[in-house]
């Protein structure tokens, strides 16, 4: 099946994913768009079937996924909500012992900013350039692997 038959080309998807306006919308306010972004991407890539993310792959990309989830939310971005997003959007049931240390590390690296509230901590992107660079680097790695797999399938 060609990429056109699947609904979108990899090049088009790459252009859309690297376009900041496509992620934030014209007004620049991302709101809580995580579900919309994940659904749009999986529907475009796999229009005729259900797609599920593998938990190990989610764990291996956890830092970048946390940055994406925080960036796509406005307000109330706390660890429990991020864990719920990971479970709902990526079918990854990760423990607090997996997620919270990554959030703390991203805060120590000054990519995320943490605000302590009465009963919880709220996270925001602190260094947008660093967050974008990390997400772009992870995206390039995953796209390159995808192209390797795609090319290898042609040989099988």
DRENDREN-970545 format. One record per residue: residue in three letters; x, y, z of N, C-alpha, C in turn. Coordinates in steps of 0.2 Angstrom, whole numbers, plus 5000, padded with zeros to 4 digits. Each point is the difference from the previous one (the first is absolute). Layout:
BEGIN
rec residuo: ala	n.u: X	n.v: Y	n.w: Z	ca.u: X	ca.v: Y	ca.w: Z	c.u: X	c.v: Y	c.w: Z .
...
This chain:
BEGIN
rec residuo: unk	n.u: 5004	n.v: 4994	n.w: 5000	ca.u: 4996	ca.v: 5006	ca.w: 5000	c.u: 5004	c.v: 5006	c.w: 5000 .
rec residuo: unk	n.u: 4999	n.v: 5005	n.w: 4996	ca.u: 5004	ca.v: 5006	ca.w: 4999	c.u: 4998	c.v: 5005	c.w: 5006 .
rec residuo: unk	n.u: 5005	n.v: 5005	n.w: 5001	ca.u: 4998	ca.v: 5005	ca.w: 5005	c.u: 4994	c.v: 5004	c.w: 4998 .
rec residuo: unk	n.u: 4999	n.v: 5001	n.w: 4994	ca.u: 4994	ca.v: 5003	ca.w: 4998	c.u: 4994	c.v: 4997	c.w: 5002 .
rec residuo: unk	n.u: 5000	n.v: 4993	n.w: 4999	ca.u: 4994	ca.v: 4996	ca.w: 5002	c.u: 4999	c.v: 5000	c.w: 5008 .
rec residuo: unk	n.u: 5005	n.v: 5001	n.w: 5003	ca.u: 5000	ca.v: 5000	ca.w: 5008	c.u: 4997	c.v: 5007	c.w: 5002 .
rec residuo: unk	n.u: 5000	n.v: 5005	n.w: 4996	ca.u: 4997	ca.v: 5006	ca.w: 5002	c.u: 5004	c.v: 5006	c.w: 5000 .
rec residuo: unk	n.u: 5007	n.v: 4999	n.w: 5001	ca.u: 5004	ca.v: 5006	ca.w: 5001	c.u: 5007	c.v: 4997	c.w: 4998 .
rec residuo: unk	n.u: 5005	n.v: 5004	n.w: 4997	ca.u: 5006	ca.v: 4998	ca.w: 4999	c.u: 5005	c.v: 5001	c.w: 5007 .
rec residuo: unk	n.u: 5005	n.v: 4997	n.w: 5000	ca.u: 5005	ca.v: 5001	ca.w: 5006	c.u: 5002	c.v: 5007	c.w: 5000 .
rec residuo: unk	n.u: 5002	n.v: 5002	n.w: 4994	ca.u: 5002	ca.v: 5007	ca.w: 4999	c.u: 4995	c.v: 5005	c.w: 5002 .
rec residuo: unk	n.u: 4994	n.v: 4999	n.w: 4999	ca.u: 4995	ca.v: 5005	ca.w: 5002	c.u: 4999	c.v: 5000	c.w: 5007 .
rec residuo: unk	n.u: 5000	n.v: 4994	n.w: 5003	ca.u: 5000	ca.v: 4999	ca.w: 5007	c.u: 5006	c.v: 5004	c.w: 5004 .
rec residuo: unk	n.u: 5006	n.v: 4999	n.w: 4997	ca.u: 5005	ca.v: 5003	ca.w: 5003	c.u: 5000	c.v: 5008	c.w: 5000 .
rec residuo: unk	n.u: 4997	n.v: 5002	n.w: 4994	ca.u: 4999	ca.v: 5008	ca.w: 5000	c.u: 4995	c.v: 5002	c.w: 5005 .
rec residuo: unk	n.u: 4995	n.v: 4996	n.w: 5001	ca.u: 4995	ca.v: 5002	ca.w: 5004	c.u: 5002	c.v: 5000	c.w: 5008 .
rec residuo: unk	n.u: 5004	n.v: 4995	n.w: 5001	ca.u: 5003	ca.v: 4999	ca.w: 5007	c.u: 5005	c.v: 5005	c.w: 5001 .
rec residuo: unk	n.u: 5004	n.v: 5003	n.w: 4995	ca.u: 5005	ca.v: 5004	ca.w: 5002	c.u: 4997	c.v: 5008	c.w: 4999 .
rec residuo: unk	n.u: 4994	n.v: 5000	n.w: 4999	ca.u: 4997	ca.v: 5007	ca.w: 4999	c.u: 4997	c.v: 5002	c.w: 5007 .
rec residuo: unk	n.u: 5003	n.v: 5005	n.w: 5004	ca.u: 4997	ca.v: 5001	ca.w: 5006	c.u: 4993	c.v: 5003	c.w: 5000 .
rec residuo: unk	n.u: 4998	n.v: 5003	n.w: 4995	ca.u: 4993	ca.v: 5003	ca.w: 5000	c.u: 4995	c.v: 4994	c.w: 4999 .
rec residuo: unk	n.u: 5002	n.v: 4994	n.w: 4997	ca.u: 4996	ca.v: 4995	ca.w: 5000	c.u: 4999	c.v: 4997	c.w: 5007 .
rec residuo: unk	n.u: 5005	n.v: 5000	n.w: 5004	ca.u: 4999	ca.v: 4997	ca.w: 5007	c.u: 4996	c.v: 5005	c.w: 5004 .
rec residuo: unk	n.u: 5001	n.v: 5007	n.w: 5000	ca.u: 4997	ca.v: 5004	ca.w: 5004	c.u: 4994	c.v: 5004	c.w: 4998 .
rec residuo: unk	n.u: 4999	n.v: 5000	n.w: 4993	ca.u: 4994	ca.v: 5003	ca.w: 4998	c.u: 5002	c.v: 5008	c.w: 4998 .
rec residuo: unk	n.u: 4996	n.v: 5003	n.w: 4997	ca.u: 5001	ca.v: 5007	ca.w: 4997	c.u: 5001	c.v: 5005	c.w: 5006 .
rec residuo: unk	n.u: 4996	n.v: 4999	n.w: 5006	ca.u: 5001	ca.v: 5004	ca.w: 5005	c.u: 5006	c.v: 4999	c.w: 5005 .
rec residuo: unk	n.u: 5003	n.v: 4995	n.w: 4999	ca.u: 5006	ca.v: 4998	ca.w: 5004	c.u: 4998	c.v: 4997	c.w: 5007 .
rec residuo: unk	n.u: 4993	n.v: 4999	n.w: 5001	ca.u: 4998	ca.v: 4997	ca.w: 5006	c.u: 4999	c.v: 4992	c.w: 4999 .
rec residuo: unk	n.u: 5004	n.v: 4996	n.w: 5003	ca.u: 4999	ca.v: 4993	ca.w: 4998	c.u: 4994	c.v: 4997	c.w: 5004 .
rec residuo: unk	n.u: 4998	n.v: 5003	n.w: 5006	ca.u: 4995	ca.v: 4996	ca.w: 5003	c.u: 5002	c.v: 4993	c.w: 5002 .
rec residuo: unk	n.u: 4995	n.v: 4996	n.w: 5000	ca.u: 5002	ca.v: 4993	ca.w: 5002	c.u: 4998	c.v: 4996	c.w: 4993 .
rec residuo: unk	n.u: 5005	n.v: 5000	n.w: 4996	ca.u: 4999	ca.v: 4997	ca.w: 4993	c.u: 5003	c.v: 4994	c.w: 4999 .
rec residuo: unk	n.u: 5003	n.v: 4997	n.w: 5005	ca.u: 5003	ca.v: 4993	ca.w: 5000	c.u: 4996	c.v: 4995	c.w: 4996 .
rec residuo: unk	n.u: 4994	n.v: 4999	n.w: 5002	ca.u: 4996	ca.v: 4995	ca.w: 4998	c.u: 4999	c.v: 5001	c.w: 4992 .
rec residuo: unk	n.u: 4998	n.v: 5006	n.w: 4999	ca.u: 4999	ca.v: 5002	ca.w: 4993	c.u: 5006	c.v: 4999	c.w: 4995 .
rec residuo: unk	n.u: 5006	n.v: 5002	n.w: 5003	ca.u: 5006	ca.v: 4999	ca.w: 4996	c.u: 5002	c.v: 4992	c.w: 4999 .
rec residuo: unk	n.u: 4999	n.v: 4996	n.w: 5005	ca.u: 5001	ca.v: 4993	ca.w: 4999	c.u: 4995	c.v: 4997	c.w: 4996 .
rec residuo: unk	n.u: 4994	n.v: 5001	n.w: 5001	ca.u: 4995	ca.v: 4997	ca.w: 4995	c.u: 5001	c.v: 5002	c.w: 4993 .
rec residuo: unk	n.u: 5001	n.v: 5007	n.w: 4999	ca.u: 5001	ca.v: 5002	ca.w: 4993	c.u: 5006	c.v: 4996	c.w: 4997 .
rec residuo: unk	n.u: 5005	n.v: 4999	n.w: 5003	ca.u: 5006	ca.v: 4997	ca.w: 4997	c.u: 4999	c.v: 4993	c.w: 4999 .
rec residuo: unk	n.u: 4997	n.v: 4996	n.w: 5005	ca.u: 4999	ca.v: 4993	ca.w: 4999	c.u: 4994	c.v: 4999	c.w: 4995 .
rec residuo: unk	n.u: 4995	n.v: 5004	n.w: 4999	ca.u: 4995	ca.v: 5000	ca.w: 4995	c.u: 5003	c.v: 5001	c.w: 4993 .
rec residuo: unk	n.u: 5005	n.v: 5004	n.w: 5000	ca.u: 5003	ca.v: 5002	ca.w: 4993	c.u: 5004	c.v: 4994	c.w: 4998 .
rec residuo: unk	n.u: 5004	n.v: 4997	n.w: 5005	ca.u: 5005	ca.v: 4995	ca.w: 4998	c.u: 4996	c.v: 4993	c.w: 4999 .
rec residuo: unk	n.u: 4995	n.v: 4999	n.w: 5004	ca.u: 4997	ca.v: 4993	ca.w: 5000	c.u: 4992	c.v: 5001	c.w: 5000 .
rec residuo: unk	n.u: 4998	n.v: 5003	n.w: 4994	ca.u: 4993	ca.v: 5002	ca.w: 4999	c.u: 4995	c.v: 4993	c.w: 5001 .
rec residuo: unk	n.u: 5002	n.v: 4995	n.w: 4998	ca.u: 4996	ca.v: 4994	ca.w: 5000	c.u: 5001	c.v: 4995	c.w: 5006 .
rec residuo: unk	n.u: 5004	n.v: 5002	n.w: 5004	ca.u: 5001	ca.v: 4995	ca.w: 5006	c.u: 5001	c.v: 5004	c.w: 5006 .
rec residuo: unk	n.u: 5000	n.v: 4996	n.w: 5006	ca.u: 5001	ca.v: 5003	ca.w: 5006	c.u: 5008	c.v: 4999	c.w: 5002 .
rec residuo: unk	n.u: 5002	n.v: 5006	n.w: 5002	ca.u: 5008	ca.v: 5000	ca.w: 5002	c.u: 5001	c.v: 5000	c.w: 5007 .
rec residuo: unk	n.u: 5004	n.v: 4997	n.w: 5003	ca.u: 5002	ca.v: 5000	ca.w: 5007	c.u: 5007	c.v: 5001	c.w: 5001 .
rec residuo: unk	n.u: 5002	n.v: 5004	n.w: 5004	ca.u: 5008	ca.v: 5001	ca.w: 5002	c.u: 5002	c.v: 4995	c.w: 5004 .
rec residuo: unk	n.u: 5006	n.v: 4998	n.w: 4999	ca.u: 5003	ca.v: 4995	ca.w: 5005	c.u: 5003	c.v: 5004	c.w: 5006 .
rec residuo: unk	n.u: 4999	n.v: 4997	n.w: 5006	ca.u: 5002	ca.v: 5003	ca.w: 5006	c.u: 5007	c.v: 5001	c.w: 5001 .
rec residuo: unk	n.u: 5004	n.v: 4995	n.w: 4997	ca.u: 5007	ca.v: 5001	ca.w: 5001	c.u: 5003	c.v: 5006	c.w: 4995 .
rec residuo: unk	n.u: 4997	n.v: 5001	n.w: 4995	ca.u: 5002	ca.v: 5006	ca.w: 4995	c.u: 4998	c.v: 5006	c.w: 5004 .
rec residuo: unk	n.u: 4994	n.v: 5000	n.w: 5003	ca.u: 4998	ca.v: 5006	ca.w: 5004	c.u: 5005	c.v: 5002	c.w: 5005 .
rec residuo: unk	n.u: 5002	n.v: 4995	n.w: 5004	ca.u: 5005	ca.v: 5000	ca.w: 5005	c.u: 5007	c.v: 5003	c.w: 4997 .
rec residuo: unk	n.u: 5002	n.v: 4997	n.w: 4995	ca.u: 5006	ca.v: 5003	ca.w: 4997	c.u: 5000	c.v: 5007	c.w: 4997 .
rec residuo: unk	n.u: 4994	n.v: 5002	n.w: 4999	ca.u: 4999	ca.v: 5007	ca.w: 4998	c.u: 4996	c.v: 5005	c.w: 5005 .
rec residuo: unk	n.u: 5001	n.v: 4998	n.w: 5006	ca.u: 4996	ca.v: 5003	ca.w: 5005	c.u: 5001	c.v: 5007	c.w: 5001 .
rec residuo: unk	n.u: 5007	n.v: 5002	n.w: 5000	ca.u: 5001	ca.v: 5007	ca.w: 5001	c.u: 4997	c.v: 5004	c.w: 4995 .
rec residuo: unk	n.u: 5001	n.v: 4998	n.w: 4994	ca.u: 4997	ca.v: 5004	ca.w: 4994	c.u: 4992	c.v: 5000	c.w: 5000 .
rec residuo: unk	n.u: 4997	n.v: 4995	n.w: 5002	ca.u: 4993	ca.v: 4999	ca.w: 5000	c.u: 4998	c.v: 5005	c.w: 5006 .
rec residuo: unk	n.u: 5003	n.v: 5000	n.w: 5006	ca.u: 4998	ca.v: 5004	ca.w: 5005	c.u: 5000	c.v: 5008	c.w: 4998 .
rec residuo: unk	n.u: 5006	n.v: 5001	n.w: 4996	ca.u: 5000	ca.v: 5007	ca.w: 4998	c.u: 4994	c.v: 5002	c.w: 4995 .
rec residuo: unk	n.u: 4999	n.v: 4995	n.w: 4996	ca.u: 4994	ca.v: 5001	ca.w: 4995	c.u: 4994	c.v: 5001	c.w: 5004 .
rec residuo: unk	n.u: 4999	n.v: 4996	n.w: 5005	ca.u: 4993	ca.v: 5000	ca.w: 5003	c.u: 5000	c.v: 5007	c.w: 5004 .
rec residuo: unk	n.u: 5005	n.v: 5002	n.w: 5003	ca.u: 5000	ca.v: 5006	ca.w: 5004	c.u: 4999	c.v: 5006	c.w: 4995 .
rec residuo: unk	n.u: 5003	n.v: 5000	n.w: 4994	ca.u: 5000	ca.v: 5005	ca.w: 4995	c.u: 4993	c.v: 5001	c.w: 4998 .
rec residuo: unk	n.u: 4996	n.v: 4994	n.w: 4999	ca.u: 4994	ca.v: 5000	ca.w: 4997	c.u: 4994	c.v: 5002	c.w: 5005 .
rec residuo: unk	n.u: 5002	n.v: 5001	n.w: 5006	ca.u: 4995	ca.v: 5002	ca.w: 5006	c.u: 5001	c.v: 5007	c.w: 5002 .
rec residuo: unk	n.u: 4995	n.v: 5003	n.w: 5002	ca.u: 5000	ca.v: 5006	ca.w: 5003	c.u: 4997	c.v: 5000	c.w: 5007 .
rec residuo: unk	n.u: 5005	n.v: 5001	n.w: 5005	ca.u: 4997	ca.v: 4999	ca.w: 5007	c.u: 4999	c.v: 4993	c.w: 5002 .
rec residuo: unk	n.u: 5000	n.v: 4999	n.w: 5007	ca.u: 4999	ca.v: 4994	ca.w: 5003	c.u: 5004	c.v: 4994	c.w: 4997 .
rec residuo: unk	n.u: 5006	n.v: 5001	n.w: 4999	ca.u: 5004	ca.v: 4995	ca.w: 4997	c.u: 5004	c.v: 4997	c.w: 5006 .
rec residuo: unk	n.u: 4997	n.v: 4995	n.w: 5003	ca.u: 5003	ca.v: 4997	ca.w: 5006	c.u: 5002	c.v: 4993	c.w: 4998 .
rec residuo: unk	n.u: 5004	n.v: 4997	n.w: 5005	ca.u: 5002	ca.v: 4993	ca.w: 4998	c.u: 4995	c.v: 4995	c.w: 4999 .
rec residuo: unk	n.u: 4995	n.v: 5000	n.w: 5005	ca.u: 4994	ca.v: 4996	ca.w: 4999	c.u: 4996	c.v: 5000	c.w: 4993 .
rec residuo: unk	n.u: 4999	n.v: 5007	n.w: 4998	ca.u: 4997	ca.v: 5001	ca.w: 4994	c.u: 5004	c.v: 4997	c.w: 4994 .
rec residuo: unk	n.u: 5007	n.v: 5001	n.w: 5001	ca.u: 5004	ca.v: 4998	ca.w: 4994	c.u: 5000	c.v: 4992	c.w: 5000 .
rec residuo: unk	n.u: 5000	n.v: 4997	n.w: 5006	ca.u: 5000	ca.v: 4993	ca.w: 5000	c.u: 4993	c.v: 4997	c.w: 4997 .
rec residuo: unk	n.u: 4995	n.v: 5004	n.w: 5001	ca.u: 4993	ca.v: 4998	ca.w: 4997	c.u: 5000	c.v: 5001	c.w: 4993 .
rec residuo: unk	n.u: 5004	n.v: 5005	n.w: 4997	ca.u: 5000	ca.v: 5001	ca.w: 4993	c.u: 5004	c.v: 4995	c.w: 4997 .
rec residuo: unk	n.u: 5006	n.v: 4997	n.w: 5003	ca.u: 5004	ca.v: 4995	ca.w: 4998	c.u: 4996	c.v: 4994	c.w: 4999 .
rec residuo: unk	n.u: 4996	n.v: 4998	n.w: 5005	ca.u: 4996	ca.v: 4994	ca.w: 5000	c.u: 4994	c.v: 5001	c.w: 4995 .
rec residuo: unk	n.u: 4997	n.v: 5005	n.w: 4999	ca.u: 4994	ca.v: 5001	ca.w: 4996	c.u: 5003	c.v: 5001	c.w: 4992 .
rec residuo: unk	n.u: 5005	n.v: 5004	n.w: 4999	ca.u: 5002	ca.v: 5001	ca.w: 4993	c.u: 5005	c.v: 4995	c.w: 4997 .
rec residuo: unk	n.u: 5004	n.v: 4997	n.w: 5005	ca.u: 5005	ca.v: 4996	ca.w: 4998	c.u: 5000	c.v: 4992	c.w: 5002 .
rec residuo: unk	n.u: 4994	n.v: 4999	n.w: 5004	ca.u: 4999	ca.v: 4994	ca.w: 5003	c.u: 5006	c.v: 4997	c.w: 5004 .
rec residuo: unk	n.u: 5003	n.v: 5005	n.w: 5004	ca.u: 5006	ca.v: 4999	ca.w: 5004	c.u: 4998	c.v: 5001	c.w: 5007 .
rec residuo: unk	n.u: 5000	n.v: 4995	n.w: 5004	ca.u: 4999	ca.v: 5000	ca.w: 5007	c.u: 5006	c.v: 5001	c.w: 5004 .
rec residuo: unk	n.u: 5003	n.v: 5006	n.w: 5000	ca.u: 5006	ca.v: 5001	ca.w: 5004	c.u: 4999	c.v: 5001	c.w: 5007 .
rec residuo: unk	n.u: 5005	n.v: 4998	n.w: 5004	ca.u: 4999	ca.v: 5001	ca.w: 5007	c.u: 5003	c.v: 5007	c.w: 5002 .
rec residuo: unk	n.u: 4998	n.v: 5003	n.w: 5005	ca.u: 5003	ca.v: 5007	ca.w: 5003	c.u: 5007	c.v: 4999	c.w: 5000 .
rec residuo: unk	n.u: 5003	n.v: 4994	n.w: 5002	ca.u: 5007	ca.v: 5000	ca.w: 5001	c.u: 5004	c.v: 5000	c.w: 4993 .
rec residuo: unk	n.u: 4996	n.v: 4999	n.w: 4995	ca.u: 5003	ca.v: 5001	ca.w: 4993	c.u: 4999	c.v: 5007	c.w: 4997 .
rec residuo: unk	n.u: 4994	n.v: 5003	n.w: 5001	ca.u: 4999	ca.v: 5007	ca.w: 4998	c.u: 5003	c.v: 5006	c.w: 5004 .
rec residuo: unk	n.u: 4999	n.v: 5000	n.w: 5006	ca.u: 5002	ca.v: 5005	ca.w: 5004	c.u: 5007	c.v: 5002	c.w: 5000 .
rec residuo: unk	n.u: 5005	n.v: 4994	n.w: 5000	ca.u: 5007	ca.v: 5002	ca.w: 5000	c.u: 5002	c.v: 5003	c.w: 4993 .
rec residuo: unk	n.u: 4996	n.v: 4998	n.w: 4994	ca.u: 5001	ca.v: 5004	ca.w: 4994	c.u: 4998	c.v: 5007	c.w: 5000 .
rec residuo: unk	n.u: 4995	n.v: 5001	n.w: 5003	ca.u: 4997	ca.v: 5007	ca.w: 5001	c.u: 5005	c.v: 5004	c.w: 5004 .
rec residuo: unk	n.u: 5003	n.v: 4997	n.w: 5005	ca.u: 5005	ca.v: 5004	ca.w: 5005	c.u: 5006	c.v: 5001	c.w: 4996 .
rec residuo: unk	n.u: 5003	n.v: 4995	n.w: 4996	ca.u: 5006	ca.v: 5001	ca.w: 4996	c.u: 4999	c.v: 5005	c.w: 4995 .
rec residuo: unk	n.u: 4994	n.v: 5001	n.w: 4996	ca.u: 4999	ca.v: 5005	ca.w: 4995	c.u: 4999	c.v: 5007	c.w: 5004 .
rec residuo: unk	n.u: 4998	n.v: 5000	n.w: 5006	ca.u: 5000	ca.v: 5006	ca.w: 5004	c.u: 5008	c.v: 5002	c.w: 5001 .
rec residuo: unk	n.u: 5003	n.v: 4995	n.w: 5003	ca.u: 5008	ca.v: 5002	ca.w: 5001	c.u: 5003	c.v: 5002	c.w: 4994 .
rec residuo: unk	n.u: 4999	n.v: 4997	n.w: 4994	ca.u: 5003	ca.v: 5002	ca.w: 4994	c.u: 4997	c.v: 5007	c.w: 4998 .
rec residuo: unk	n.u: 4995	n.v: 5003	n.w: 5003	ca.u: 4997	ca.v: 5006	ca.w: 4999	c.u: 4996	c.v: 5000	c.w: 4993 .
rec residuo: unk	n.u: 4998	n.v: 4995	n.w: 4998	ca.u: 4996	ca.v: 4999	ca.w: 4994	c.u: 4992	c.v: 5001	c.w: 5003 .
rec residuo: unk	n.u: 4999	n.v: 4997	n.w: 5006	ca.u: 4993	ca.v: 5001	ca.w: 5003	c.u: 5001	c.v: 5005	c.w: 5006 .
rec residuo: unk	n.u: 4995	n.v: 5003	n.w: 5001	ca.u: 4999	ca.v: 5005	ca.w: 5006	c.u: 4995	c.v: 4997	c.w: 5005 .
rec residuo: unk	n.u: 5001	n.v: 4999	n.w: 5006	ca.u: 4995	ca.v: 4997	ca.w: 5005	c.u: 4998	c.v: 5006	c.w: 5004 .
rec residuo: unk	n.u: 4993	n.v: 5000	n.w: 5001	ca.u: 4997	ca.v: 5004	ca.w: 5005	c.u: 4997	c.v: 4996	c.w: 5005 .
rec residuo: unk	n.u: 5002	n.v: 5001	n.w: 5007	ca.u: 4997	ca.v: 4996	ca.w: 5005	c.u: 4993	c.v: 5003	c.w: 5002 .
rec residuo: unk	n.u: 4995	n.v: 4996	n.w: 5000	ca.u: 4993	ca.v: 5003	ca.w: 5002	c.u: 4999	c.v: 4996	c.w: 5007 .
rec residuo: unk	n.u: 4994	n.v: 5001	n.w: 5003	ca.u: 4999	ca.v: 4997	ca.w: 5006	c.u: 5001	c.v: 4993	c.w: 5001 .
rec residuo: unk	n.u: 4997	n.v: 4996	n.w: 4995	ca.u: 5000	ca.v: 4993	ca.w: 5001	c.u: 5003	c.v: 4997	c.w: 4994 .
rec residuo: unk	n.u: 5003	n.v: 5004	n.w: 4995	ca.u: 5003	ca.v: 4997	ca.w: 4994	c.u: 5005	c.v: 5004	c.w: 4997 .
rec residuo: unk	n.u: 5003	n.v: 4998	n.w: 4995	ca.u: 5005	ca.v: 5004	ca.w: 4996	c.u: 4998	c.v: 5001	c.w: 4993 .
rec residuo: unk	n.u: 5000	n.v: 5006	n.w: 4998	ca.u: 4998	ca.v: 5001	ca.w: 4993	c.u: 5006	c.v: 5002	c.w: 4996 .
rec residuo: unk	n.u: 5000	n.v: 4997	n.w: 4993	ca.u: 5006	ca.v: 5000	ca.w: 4996	c.u: 4998	c.v: 5004	c.w: 4994 .
rec residuo: unk	n.u: 5005	n.v: 5004	n.w: 4998	ca.u: 5000	ca.v: 5004	ca.w: 4994	c.u: 5007	c.v: 5000	c.w: 4996 .
rec residuo: unk	n.u: 5000	n.v: 5001	n.w: 4994	ca.u: 5006	ca.v: 5000	ca.w: 4996	c.u: 5004	c.v: 5007	c.w: 5002 .
rec residuo: unk	n.u: 5006	n.v: 4999	n.w: 5002	ca.u: 5004	ca.v: 5005	ca.w: 5002	c.u: 5005	c.v: 5003	c.w: 4995 .
rec residuo: unk	n.u: 5002	n.v: 4995	n.w: 4996	ca.u: 5005	ca.v: 5002	ca.w: 4994	c.u: 4997	c.v: 4997	c.w: 4994 .
rec residuo: unk	n.u: 4996	n.v: 5004	n.w: 4996	ca.u: 4997	ca.v: 4997	ca.w: 4994	c.u: 5005	c.v: 4998	c.w: 4995 .
rec residuo: unk	n.u: 5005	n.v: 5004	n.w: 4999	ca.u: 5005	ca.v: 4998	ca.w: 4995	c.u: 5003	c.v: 4993	c.w: 5002 .
rec residuo: unk	n.u: 5002	n.v: 4999	n.w: 5006	ca.u: 5003	ca.v: 4993	ca.w: 5002	c.u: 4994	c.v: 4995	c.w: 4999 .
rec residuo: unk	n.u: 4994	n.v: 5001	n.w: 5002	ca.u: 4995	ca.v: 4995	ca.w: 5000	c.u: 4999	c.v: 4998	c.w: 4992 .
rec residuo: unk	n.u: 5000	n.v: 5006	n.w: 4996	ca.u: 4999	ca.v: 4998	ca.w: 4993	c.u: 5006	c.v: 4996	c.w: 4997 .
rec residuo: unk	n.u: 5006	n.v: 5002	n.w: 5002	ca.u: 5006	ca.v: 4997	ca.w: 4998	c.u: 4999	c.v: 4992	c.w: 5001 .
rec residuo: unk	n.u: 4998	n.v: 4999	n.w: 5007	ca.u: 5000	ca.v: 4993	ca.w: 5002	c.u: 4995	c.v: 4996	c.w: 4996 .
rec residuo: unk	n.u: 4994	n.v: 5003	n.w: 4999	ca.u: 4994	ca.v: 4997	ca.w: 4996	c.u: 5002	c.v: 4999	c.w: 4993 .
rec residuo: unk	n.u: 5004	n.v: 5005	n.w: 4997	ca.u: 5002	ca.v: 4999	ca.w: 4993	c.u: 5005	c.v: 4995	c.w: 4999 .
rec residuo: unk	n.u: 5005	n.v: 4999	n.w: 5005	ca.u: 5005	ca.v: 4995	ca.w: 5000	c.u: 4997	c.v: 4993	c.w: 5000 .
rec residuo: unk	n.u: 4995	n.v: 4999	n.w: 5005	ca.u: 4996	ca.v: 4994	ca.w: 5001	c.u: 4996	c.v: 4998	c.w: 4993 .
rec residuo: unk	n.u: 4997	n.v: 5005	n.w: 4998	ca.u: 4996	ca.v: 4999	ca.w: 4994	c.u: 5005	c.v: 4998	c.w: 4994 .
rec residuo: unk	n.u: 5005	n.v: 5003	n.w: 4999	ca.u: 5005	ca.v: 4998	ca.w: 4995	c.u: 5002	c.v: 4993	c.w: 5000 .
rec residuo: unk	n.u: 5002	n.v: 4998	n.w: 5007	ca.u: 5002	ca.v: 4993	ca.w: 5001	c.u: 4994	c.v: 4995	c.w: 4998 .
rec residuo: unk	n.u: 4994	n.v: 5002	n.w: 5002	ca.u: 4995	ca.v: 4995	ca.w: 4999	c.u: 4998	c.v: 5000	c.w: 4992 .
rec residuo: unk	n.u: 5000	n.v: 5006	n.w: 4997	ca.u: 4999	ca.v: 5000	ca.w: 4993	c.u: 5005	c.v: 4996	c.w: 4996 .
rec residuo: unk	n.u: 5006	n.v: 5001	n.w: 5002	ca.u: 5006	ca.v: 4996	ca.w: 4996	c.u: 4999	c.v: 4993	c.w: 5001 .
rec residuo: unk	n.u: 4998	n.v: 4998	n.w: 5006	ca.u: 4999	ca.v: 4993	ca.w: 5001	c.u: 4994	c.v: 4997	c.w: 4996 .
rec residuo: unk	n.u: 4995	n.v: 5004	n.w: 5000	ca.u: 4994	ca.v: 4999	ca.w: 4996	c.u: 5002	c.v: 4999	c.w: 4992 .
rec residuo: unk	n.u: 5004	n.v: 5004	n.w: 4998	ca.u: 5002	ca.v: 5000	ca.w: 4993	c.u: 5004	c.v: 4994	c.w: 4999 .
rec residuo: unk	n.u: 5005	n.v: 4998	n.w: 5005	ca.u: 5004	ca.v: 4994	ca.w: 4999	c.u: 4995	c.v: 4994	c.w: 5000 .
rec residuo: unk	n.u: 4995	n.v: 5000	n.w: 5004	ca.u: 4995	ca.v: 4994	ca.w: 5000	c.u: 4996	c.v: 5000	c.w: 4994 .
rec residuo: unk	n.u: 4998	n.v: 5005	n.w: 4997	ca.u: 4996	ca.v: 5001	ca.w: 4994	c.u: 5004	c.v: 4997	c.w: 4994 .
rec residuo: unk	n.u: 5007	n.v: 5003	n.w: 5000	ca.u: 5004	ca.v: 4997	ca.w: 4994	c.u: 5002	c.v: 4993	c.w: 5001 .
rec residuo: unk	n.u: 5001	n.v: 4997	n.w: 5006	ca.u: 5001	ca.v: 4993	ca.w: 5001	c.u: 4994	c.v: 4996	c.w: 4998 .
rec residuo: unk	n.u: 4994	n.v: 5003	n.w: 5001	ca.u: 4994	ca.v: 4996	ca.w: 4998	c.u: 5000	c.v: 4999	c.w: 4992 .
rec residuo: unk	n.u: 5002	n.v: 5005	n.w: 4996	ca.u: 5000	ca.v: 5000	ca.w: 4993	c.u: 5005	c.v: 4994	c.w: 4998 .
rec residuo: unk	n.u: 5005	n.v: 4998	n.w: 5004	ca.u: 5004	ca.v: 4994	ca.w: 4998	c.u: 4998	c.v: 4994	c.w: 5002 .
rec residuo: unk	n.u: 4995	n.v: 4999	n.w: 5005	ca.u: 4997	ca.v: 4994	ca.w: 5002	c.u: 4995	c.v: 4997	c.w: 4996 .
